């Protein structure tokens, strides 16, 4: 089906930089001729609370992983209805927008827009267009401010934006085709995510057995004294982690600078730098050149990092720093744990915290009141129990896990690369179709009628692109309301 899709036979100049040419029979109109601003306020604050996800658009807040910054009352907040385009004015340039399928409350910092005439413009087409990569250029140019993180899109500026306008039946064909393709791509991605989960469970089982029982199947065991841990090798010790640590460092939260990071500029890690034992050295933000840099929190190879706050699934995630960039600092949402080298090696402690034994303690102590993300305090870390084999045995266990998990890690990497390629393909396909670079009318007409319900977003899709971006969207909306 995809192979049969061809470009439109006749094109014309659109006069719009990000559109270039459009099909000859398409129009291009200003948004203000197609959409109008809606500003209706809640009288009770009792309607469904909605939020904008950078990944999924407008979704019920109860289904999102970002649950911070809830107000005491939502009386007087804006309302939207199904078919309304909702835009976070501070994050429009970062895909903080979408057409809602729900009636409910949105932030007062959001813009709400409604199609003037549904016989001219399909709201579902608006959703695909507004969230497409080409249209991001328009949103970024029209958002004004000193810093990228504080760019704001006003109603007046947005309503001056140009919209490509196919005939209504063609809009419906585009939406139908993209919905069909999206369903299938999501299924492929979910299948890969299921495979990754199974592989991760297999790896965790290997880790858990090795760090709690060791490598000798015939070793003599003794009660650990921890009910849910069970027996451990008789020559191992069970200690409080606080007695095995030399220090715990917490990072810094500077105001991020804008633009690219020069090699000699200071940077700060983001939460995305720590993920299930892997360190991402590229997950950083630049620090303003004028900032006074605190001492003692620059990362080095071999550092053990633990996330202080995140979603419940990711809080307390750990990794060992490898290939550290110079002049990079720990952020305030990350701890650095420095074990007493004569008691615990960092790699063994990391694996223990990744095991079922470690995760049970982490998730037990992760605290988050209503409206805040779970957090871990230093006192929690110090109270965790750890098993302490002899030092040489710790190193042997680490080496064995690395060898045993090598094929599993390779399979996980392959599946993640395939997911990235599928997402990139979907992004490119949407961009080409909504801007008139590919003609999908015949392909859409041949599609089978599907009566299945739209599948709800999975936990992985809600977490896609990281929870940080959505947390920042929420934070800026709350700041604007305040």
N, C-alpha and C positions, 0 to 999 in steps of 0.2 A: 504493500500500500504506500509506504513512504517513498519507495523508489519511483512511483508513478507521479509524484508531486512535482510540478514544474513551475517556473516563474510565470508571472502574468505576461501576456503577449505584448501589451502596450503600456508604457509607463509615461509619466510626466513629472516635471520638476515640482516639488512640493513647496520650495522656498523655505524649508525648515532644515537646519543643519543636521539634526539627528535622524530625520526621515529621508533626506535626499530625494530619491524618486518614489512616487506612489503610483498605483494602478491608475490608468487614465480615467476611469469612471468613479474613482474615489474623490471625496471632498476633503478639505481641511478647514476646520472652523475653530474659533476661539472657544475655550471652555465655558465662558460666560453666556454664550448663546445656547449651550447644551445643558448646563448645570446651574443650579441656584443654591445659595447658602441657606442652611437650615439651622435655626437656633431656638430650639424648644427645650425648656428646662423641666426637670422632674419636680413634681409638687410634694411627693412623699419620700423619694429616695429608695423606694422599695423594688424598683424594676431590676431585671437581671443586670449584673455588673459585667461590663465587657472591657477588653483590653486589646491593644494592637501588638501582635507578634511580628517580628521582622521576617519570620519564616512563613507563617500561615495567614497573616492578615488579621482581621477582626474575629476574635474568639471569646467565648465566655471565660471570665477570669478564673472561675473555679476549675477549669480544665487546663490552665496554664501552670507552669512551674514557677513563674514569678508571682509571688503573692505579697510583695512588700508594699508599703506606703498606702495602706487602706485608711480612708478617712473615717472619722466618727459618724459623719452623716453625709449622705449624698443628695440631700434636698438642694435643689437649685443647680445640680449638675446637668450637663447636656444629655439629650436623648437622641438616639438614632433608630431607624427602622430598617427592615430588610430592603435591600436595594440602594441604601445610602452609601456614598463613598465617605469613609472616615479617614482623616489624615492627622497624624501627630505633627503639629506645626514645627516642632523642634527636631524631628527625626524623619521628615519627608524624604530627605536626601539619602537616608539609609534604609529605605523600604519600610518605613513605619506607617503603612497605609493599607487600605483594602476596602472592598465593598462588603458591607455586613450582610450576613444571612439571619441576623437576630435583631429583635427589638430590645433595647436596654440602655443603660447609663454608660456614658463615656466621659473622659476627662474634659474639664472646661478648657484645657489647653489644646484640644483637638478641634479641627475643622470638620464640619459635616455638610455634605453637598448631595443634592438630589437631582436626578435626571428630570429635565423640564417636560420632555415628551417621549414616552417609551415607544412611540411609533417611529421615532427617529433614531434613538440611541438605546441600546440594550445595556442595562447595568452590569451584566456579566462580562460584556466586552470591555466596559470601563475598567473592571477589576483586572482583567488580563493586561490591558494596555498600561494602566497606571503602575502596575508592579513589574513591568518589563524593564530590562536593562537599558534599551534606548531611551525610554521616557525618564530614566533617572537623571540623564543629562539635563533635561528641562527642569526637573525639580531642584537639582543642585544649583543651577544658574539662578533660579528664581528665589532661592532661600538666601537671605541676607544676614550678615553678622560678622563680628571680628574673628571669631574662632569657628572652625568646622563643627565642633561639638556644641556650638550655640547658634548655629544658623537657624533662622526662623522663616517659615513660609506663611505669608499673610494671605487672607482671602482674596484681596485685590490682585496680588501677584499671581496666585494660582489660576484665577479665573481668566487671566490673560494668556494662559498657555494654549498652544495649538493642539488640536486633537485631529488625527486622521479619522475620516468618517466613511466607511464602506456603506453600501446600501444595507438596510436592516436585515433582509434575508441572508446576506453575506456575513454580517456580524454573527447571526445565529449559527451559521455553518462553521465559522471560526471557533466560536465557543464550544460547539459540539465536538469538533475535531480535537481541540486542545484538552477538553475534559476526558475524552476517550484515551488520548495518549497519556495524560497525567495518571489516570487510573492504573494503566499498565506499568508505567514507570514506577509508581509507588509500590505496586505489588512486587516488582523485581527488587526494589530497594528493601522492602520488608523481608523478603526471602533472604537477602544477603545479611540483613541485620539479625535475623533469627539464627543464621549460621554463625555469625560473630558471637552472639550470646552463648551458643552451645560450646563454641571453642573456648570462650572466656571461662565458662563454668568448668570445662575440662582442665584448663590451666590452673584455675583457682583450687580445684581438688588436688592437683599435683602439689601446688604450693602448700596448701593446708596440711597435707599429710607429711610433707618433708619438714616443715618448720615446727610441727607439734610432735612428731614421732621419730624423725631422723631418717637415715638411709639404711640402717641395719634392721631387717625384719625380725631378727631374733634377740634384739636388745631387751634387757630386763626393764620392766616398767614399774612406776610407783604412782600413787594418787597425786594429782597436781595441787589439790586443795581448792581448785576452782571447779564448781559443780558442772558447768557447761563445757569445760575443757576436757575433763576426763584424765586418763593416765598419760604420763610423759616418761621418757627414758629416765631411769633411776639416777643417772649421773648428771642430769640437767638440773638447773635451778629455776624457780619461778619467782620473779621479782616485780616490784612496782617499777614502771618505766621511769618515774622521776628519779629513782636511785641509780639509773643507768645512763642518765643524761648529764652532760657537762653544762649545757645551756640551751635555752629556747629563745630564738630571736623572732620578733614580729616586724614586718616591713613597714613601708612608708606609703602615703597616699598623696602624691603631689598633683598639682594641676597639670594636666597633660599639655604638651606643646602641639603645634600643628605641623603638617608636612612630613617629609621623609626624615629619617634619622641618619645623621652623618656619623662616620666611624668614631669620631672623637666626642660625640654627644652622649650624655647620660640618658639611660632609659630605665623603665620600670616594668617588671613582669606583670602580665595579666593572669587571671585564673586559668585561661586556656593553656598556659605553659605547663600545667600539671595534669596528666591524664593517665591513670591506671599504670603507673610505673614508667611511663615515657615522658621525657622532657622535651618541650618544643621551644627552642631558643628564639624562634621568630615571633612568639606571642608576647610582644612588648609594645610599650607606648613611649614616645619621646618625652623627656623632661625639659621644661623651659630652661633656656641657657642661663637665665638670671637666678634660678633656684639655688638655695643653699643646700648642698648635698649632705645628708647625715652620714656619719661614719659607722662602719661595722656591719652594714647590711648589703654589701656588694657580693654577688654570687660567685662561687668558684666551682670548678669541677669536683664532684664528689659530695657536694652539699645534698642533704636530705630535706626535701620540701614537703610540706603538708598544708592542704588548703584549710583555712580557718573558717570560711563561710562559703556556702554554695547551696544548691538544691540538695535534698536529703540523699539522693543517689550519689552525689559527687562530693559532698562535704567530707573532709578527712582524706581526700585522695592524696596519694604520695608519689614521689619520683626521686631519682638521683640525677643531679645536674651533670650533663655531658656536653662537651663542646661549648662551654659558656662564652657568651659575648662579653668582652671587657666593658666596664662602666655600665653594668646592669644591676639594678637593685631589686630586692624583694618588695612586693607590694603589701599593703596593710591587710590583705585577705589571705596572706600566706605566712606560715611559720617556717623557720629553719630549725631543725632538730640536730643538735650536735651530740652524739653519744660519747660516753667515756670509752676511748679506743681500746682499753684493756678489758672491757666488759662486753660490748656489742659492736659489731661492724655495721656500718650504715646500710649496706646492701641487704644484710640479713634482717635488720629491723624493718626496712622497706617491705620486704617480702612478707614478714609477719603481719604488718599492718594491712597488706593487701589480702591476706588470707581470711577465711571465714571467722577465725578466732579474733583477728584484729578488727574486721568490719563490724562484728557484733558489738564490741565495746564502743567503737566510733559512733555507730548509729544509735546506741543506747544513750550516749551523752550529748549528742547533737541537740542543741536547744534552739527553739524558735517560737516566739509567741505569735498570736494571730496577726498576720500582716508583716511578718519578718521572715527572712531566710534563716535556716538552721545555722548555728554557730558553735564552735568548740572553744572552750576556755583553756588556758594553760593548766589550770588545776585538774581539768579532765585528763589531759595528756599525761600528767604526772601520776594520776591514779590508775592508769591502765596497767594490766598485768602483762608481762612478757615472759617467754621462756628463754633461758640463757644456756645454750650448750657451750662446751669449751670452744675457744676462739678458732682453733684449726678446724673443728667440726662445722662451725658456722660457715667458714669459707668453702668447705667441701659441699655443703648443702646448697650454697649459692651457685657454685659451678655446676652441680648436677641439675638444678632447676633450669639454668640457662641452656644446657645441652638438651634436656628433655623437652623444653618448651620451644625450641628453635623452629621446628616444623609448624607448631601451632601458631607462633607469632607470624611466620611467613604467610600462612593461610589467612590470618586476620588482616594482614597488610594488603594482600591481594583483594580480599572482599571490600576493604575500605577504599582501595583505588577504583574498583568497579563501581561502587556507590558514587564516588566523586565524578566519574565519567558519565554516569547516568544523569546526575544532577546537572552537569555542564551541558549535556545534550538537550535536556528539557529546557534549560535557560535559553540556549541558542535557538531552539525550535520555536519557543514562544515569541522571541524577539523577531524572528524572520516572518512569522505568520501575521502578527498584529501590525506590523509595519508594511505589509503588502509585498514582501520579497518572495513569498511562496503562495501559490494559489491552491487552497485546500477545498474548494467548493465540490469538485467531483469526488474527492476522497471522503468528505463528510457525508455526501449523499449515499455512499455505498456502505456506511457504517451500520452495523446491526443495532436494533433498538435494545437498549439496556434498561431493565426495570429495577436493577439492584440499587439499594440505598447507598449513598456516599459513605464510605467507611470513615469512622472517626479517626482523628489523628492519633498515631501511636505515641508512646512516651518518647521514643527516639526522635520522632518528627518534632515534638514539642521542644526537645532539647537541641534540635538541629541548629547549627551555627552558634552553639553555645548559649548558656543562659545569660551571659554577661550583657550581650547586646540588648536583650529584652529588659534586663534589669535597669540598664541605663535609660532606655526609652521610658520605663515606668518612673524612674527617678526624676527625669526632666519634666514629665507631665505633672508630677507632684510638686516640683519646685515652682512651675508656672502657676499652679493652682494657689499655692501659698502666697 
